[in-house]
Amino acid sequence: MNRRAPQDQPPGRSVPRRFRGPFTRWPRTADAVLAAAMFLPAVLLEEAPGDAMAVRPVTGILQPVLLLFAVAGVALYWRRRTPVAVLCVALLAWAPTLGSSYSTLGPIVIVALYSVGRHAEDNRWGPFGVVAAVAALTVDGMLNSVPWGDIAFGAFVMSGVWYLGRRLRLRAGRAARLRQEQAAEARRIVTEERTHIARELHDVVAHRVSMMTVQAGAARMVAAEDPQGALEAMAAVEEAGRQALDELRHLLGVLRPDAERDGLGPQPGLADLPRLVAEICEAGLDVSFTNNIRTPLPARVDLSAYRIVQEALTNVLKHSGPRTRTQVHLRDASDGITIEVLDDGPGAAFQALPAAHKGPPGHGIVGMRERAHLLGGSLNAQPCPGGGFRLTACLPVTGEPT
C-alpha cells in the first residue's frame, strides 16, 4: 500500500504550483520583447576607450550594418522553433562586423547558443555552434587587441550558456518522462483494481445464482406436501434473482472480467469487519471499531466498504507501525454510507522520504478511490493538522460507475 494519491490529491495536500515566468506563460510575446531588447543595445551602443560603453549616433550607422543587426535581432523571435537556424543567422550577421566598432552582436549570439541547447532536437549542432561562436569571438578579440584573458572568459560564457540550456532541456525531458510513467502506473493500477472488483462481483453474482438453484430445488421437492413453504422458497428465489441482476448490471458497468476467478463462495462484507479488526489487533494495531449502519446494503457496496476498511487498516499498519491507535467509524448518510478511518501514527511523514527509501508502489489510495468512484462516491485522504492520517469515503447505495 502507498498513501500517495497521484494526480487528484485533495486541496489540503496539494503542493505549491511551480512559478511560471513570462517566457513560459507568454512565450511569443516574451520572445518578441527579448528580440527588441537585444536589437536596440546592439545598434545604439559601442565600445568606448577604457572598456566603457557609449551611445552610438543613429545617423552614423551604415545602412548595411543596420540591416545585419535587424536580421539578427528579428531572428531571435524564432529561437524556439528553429534554434540552429537562428544561431547560423546570428553568426553570419556578426562575421562581417568582426574587428570593427560595429561588432556588438555577441549578446545575440549568446542568446542563440542558449536557445540551441534548450530547444534544439539534434544534440550534434550544439558543440559545432559553440566552436563557431568561440572562433568568431577569438578573431574579433585578436583584431581589436583584446587580452587573452577576456577572450577566454567570453569563450567560457558562450560554452556555459549552451551547456546550461542543454541541462535544462534534459531535466525537462526527465520530468516529462516521469510524469508519463506516473500516469501510466496510475492507469495500470486503476485497470487492475477494476478487474479485481469485477472479479469479486462476478463471485457475488455466482453465489446468488447458486442460492437460487438450491432454493428452487427445495421448492420443487416440497411443492406437493408444503405449498406455503414452496411459495416462500420461490419468493426467496425471486429476491435473489433481482439482486443478482442488479449486481450483474453493475458488474457490466465496471468491465467484463477475465473468466478466471480467485475462488467460489460469497465475498466478505461489513458483517466480517469484526473478524478483520480482531486480526489487525493481533498484528499489533490498536483499533476501535463502531458500526452504526442500519440500512441494508447492496452486495457491491457491502463488499467495497469492507475492502476500503481492509486496505486502510493495512495501510496504517504498514506505514505507521504497531501500537498505532486507529479509529474506524461507519455510519449511515443521506444517500448511502460514510466510512472514516483515523489514526495518530507518523505514517504521513512517509511521503517526505526520498524515493530511494520507499518500497515499490502499491495500490493504496488509488485503488480505494477507484472503488469509491465506481460506486458513484468519493474518497478523501490527507494528513491531519495535528499529526496522523484521516481517510473518509462516501459510498452511495444507488450509485453507478463513473
N, C-alpha and C positions, 0 to 999 in steps of 0.2 A: 504494500500500500504506500501511497505517496500523497502527502497533503497538498502538494502543489496543484493548482487548478489553472491550466493554461488557457489563455485567450479570454475567458469570460469570468475573471475574478470579480468579486463584489467590490463596490466602491471603497469600502474600508480597507481593502488590501491592495488597491491599485498603486502601481509605482508612479513616481512623478514623470510627467511627459517630458521627453527629451527636448532640449532647446532647439528651436529651428530658426536659423538665421535668414537673412534676406535672400541669400544665394540658394536656399532650399525652398523657401516659401514663394518667392517670385524670381525664378531663375532667369527668365528672358529680360525682365526689367533690370535686374541686378547686373547681368552681363552687358546690357546697353550702357548703364551708368559706368561700369568698370571700363568699357572701351573708351568712353568720353574722358574719364578721369586719367587714363593712361595717354590718350592722344594729346590733350592740352599741355601737360608738362613737357612732352617731347617736342612740341612746337615752340612753346614760349620760353623754355629755359635752355641756357647754355652754360658751359663751364667758364668761370672767370679766373683770373690769376689768384693763386693761393688756395686752390681747391675749393673755391666758393662757387655759387651759382648766381647767375644774373639773368634778368629778363631780356629776352631777345626781341628786338624791334620787329613787329609783324611785317612792316613794309620791306624789311631787308631779307625776308625769306625767299629763296629761289622757288619758282613755281614747280619744277620737277621734284625738288626735295619735299615740298608741301604735299605733293601728290603721293610720294612714297610714305610719308607719315600718315596720311589719310587712309591709304590702303592697309597699312599695318594696324592702325587703330580700329578700323571697321572690321577687320578680320577677327578681332578678339570676340566679336559678338557670336561667332560660330565655334568658339573654342570647345564647347561640349560635344557638338555633333561631329566635327572633323578636326580634332586637335592636331593631328600630324600635319594636315594641310595648312592650318593656321601658323604652326611653327615654321614651316617652309616659307610662307609668305613673309613672316616677320624677319627671318634670316636674310631672305632675298632683298627686302627693303632696307635692311641695316647695312648690307655689304657695300653698296656704292658710297655710303657716308663714312666708312671707316677711316680714321686718321684726320677727319675734319671736325670743325666745330658743330656740325650737324649730327655727329654720332651720339645721339641721345635715345636710341631705340632699345637700349639694353634692358630697361624695366619691362618693356612689352615682350621682349624675348624671354625674360624670366617668367612672366605670367604664362606665356605659351608653353614653356617647359613644364611648369606645374600642371597645366591642363593635359599635356601628353601623359604624364604619369598618372593623373587622376581619372582620365576619361578614355584613353586610347585602349582599344581592344587588343591590338597586337603589341606584345611586350618588346619586340625586337627594335621598334623605331625609337624607343626612349634613349638607349645608350648612344645611337647614332646622332640623335638630336643634341644630346649633351656634348658630344665630341665636336660637332659642328659649331655650337654656340661658344664653347671654350676656345676653339680655334679662331673664331671671329673676334672674341674678346682679346686674345693674345695679339693678333695682328693690330687691332686698334690701339692696344697699350704700347706696343713697340713703335708704331708710327707717331704716337703722342708722347713718347719717352716716359711712360708711366712706370713707377717702380715695380719690380717683380713681385714684391710682397702684396701690392694692391691687386695685381693681375691674379695671383694665386688665391687671394680672398674672393675675388669675383668668380673665379672658376669654382671655388668651394660653394658659393651661394647658388650658382647655377645648377651644379650637380645635386646640391642639397634639396632645392625646391622640387626637382624632378623626383628624387627619392621619397620626399615627403608625400607628394601626390600619389606615388605608387603604393606606399604603405597604407594610405587612407583608402585607396581602391581595394587593396587586398583585405583590409579589415572589414570594409563594407560588404565584400563578397562573402567573407566568412560569416558575417552576421546574417546575410540573406539566406545562406545555406542552412544555418542553424534554425532560422525561422521556418524554413521549408521542412526540415527534419522534425521540428516540434509539431508542425501542423500535420505532417504525415503520421507521426506517432499518435497524436490525438485522434485522427481519423481511424487508425488501426484499433486503438483502444475502444472507440465507440462501436466500430463494426463488430469486434469480438464480444463486447458486452451485449450488444443487441442480439447476436447469435446465441449467447448464453441465456439471455432472458427468454428468447423464443423457444429454446430447447426445454427450459423449465416449464413454460406454459404448455408446451407440447405434452409434457408428462402430466400436467394438471388435467388437460382435456382427456388424455388416455385413461387416467384414473376414473374420471367421471363416467366415461363410456363403459368402463369395466363395471362400475357400480350399477349402471343402467341395465347391463346384461344380467348381472346377478339378481337384481330386483325383478326384472321381467320374468326370469326363470322361476323365481319364488312365487310370483303372482300366478303363473300358469299352473304350478303344482297345486296351489290351494284354491284355485278358482271354483272348483266344484264343491268343496267342503266348506270353504270360508269366503264367501263373496265379498264381505266387508273388508277382510284382510287383503284380498286381491285388489280391491279398489284403492286401498291405502298404498299398497305397493306400486300400483300403476301411477298414482299421484306423485309418489317419490320419483318414479322414472321420469315423469313429465318435468318435474322441477329440476332433476339432474340434467335432463336434456336441454332445458333452457339455459342452465348455467354453462353447460358445455358449449352450446352455440355462442354464447356471449364471450366466453374465453377464446373460442376459435376465431371469432371476428377480430378480437383484439390481437390475437397471435398473428393473423394475416396482416394486420396493420403495422406490426413491427417488422417482420420479414418472414420469408419462408425458410425455416431452419433446415439444417442437414438432417438426414434420416437417422443418423446415429444419435443415441441417447445415452446419458450417463447411467440411467437405471430406471427401474419401474417403481410404481408406488407414488403416493402423494408427496408434493413438495412441502417444505416447512412453512409455517405461518406464525402469527403472533402468539398462538397458543403454545408454541415451542420456545418462546423467548425466555421463560424462567429457567428452562434447562440450559439454554445458551448462556445466560447470565451466570448460572452456577459453574459452568465450565470455565468461563472467563475469570471468575473469582478464584477458582482453583489454580489458575495460571498466575495469580498474584495481584490482580486488579481489584480495587475496592469499588464495587459498583452498587449503587442504589437504583432500584427499578420501580417505576409506577406506571400502571396501565389503566387509564381512565376511559378507554374506548368501549362504548356500549353498543355502537351501531354495527350490525353485521356487514362484513366487508366482502366484496368480490374476491375471488381467489387471486387474481393478478395483483390487486392492491395489498392483500394479506401477505403474499409472497414477497413483493418488492419491499414492503415495510420491514419484514424480517431480514432481508438481505442488506438493507441500508443500515439497520442497527448492528448486524453482524460485522459488516465492513468497518463501521465507525468504531466499534469496540476493538476490533483487531488493529485498527489504525492507532488508537490510543495506546494499546499495549506495546506496539512496535516502536512508536516514536517517543512516548513518554515513560515507558517502563513500568514495572510492577509498583504496587503501593500507591499508584495514582488514583485519587478519588474521582469517580466518574458518576454522573447522574444521567439516567435515561428516563425521559418523560414522554408518554404517549397520551394524546387527548383528542377528543372529537373537535372538529372545526365546523364552520358553517356549511362547507360543501365537501368535506372529507375528513382527513385526519392530519394531525401535526406531530412530527417526531422531533425531539430535541435531545441532543447528546452533548453534555457539558463536562469538561474535565479541567483540573487545575494543574496539569503537568507542564513541563517545559518543552513539549513537542513542537510548539510553534517556532522555537529557535532553530529547529532542524532546517527550516527553509533558508536560513542565512549561511549555512555551511557551504564551503566550496564544492563544486560538482564532483571533484575527485574523491570526496569523503562520503558521498551518498551512494547508496546501493542502486541497483538497476531500477528504472522507473516502473511503478506498478499502476494498477487501475485507480485505486483510491477515489478521490473526489470526481474524477472524470466518469468512472463507472457509476457511482452513486447518483451523480447529476443526470446521467443518461437514463437511469431507471426512472427518476422523477419526471423527466421530460416526456418519456414515452407514455406516462400516465396523464399527461397534461398538467403536471405540477411543477414545483420548483424546489431548488436546494441551495442553501446559502451556508458557506463555511468560512470562518475567519477567526483570527486570534482575538481573545478578549482583552480589553484595555488593561486590566489588572493582572494579566497572565492567564495561561490556559487556552483552551480552544473550544469553540462552540459550533455545532452543526445543527441546522434547522431545515427540516424537509416538510413540505406541504404536499400531500397526495390527495387529489380529488377522487371521489368514489366513482364518478361518471365520466372521468376524463378519457380522451382519446390520444393516440400517439401524435406528437408534434414534430 
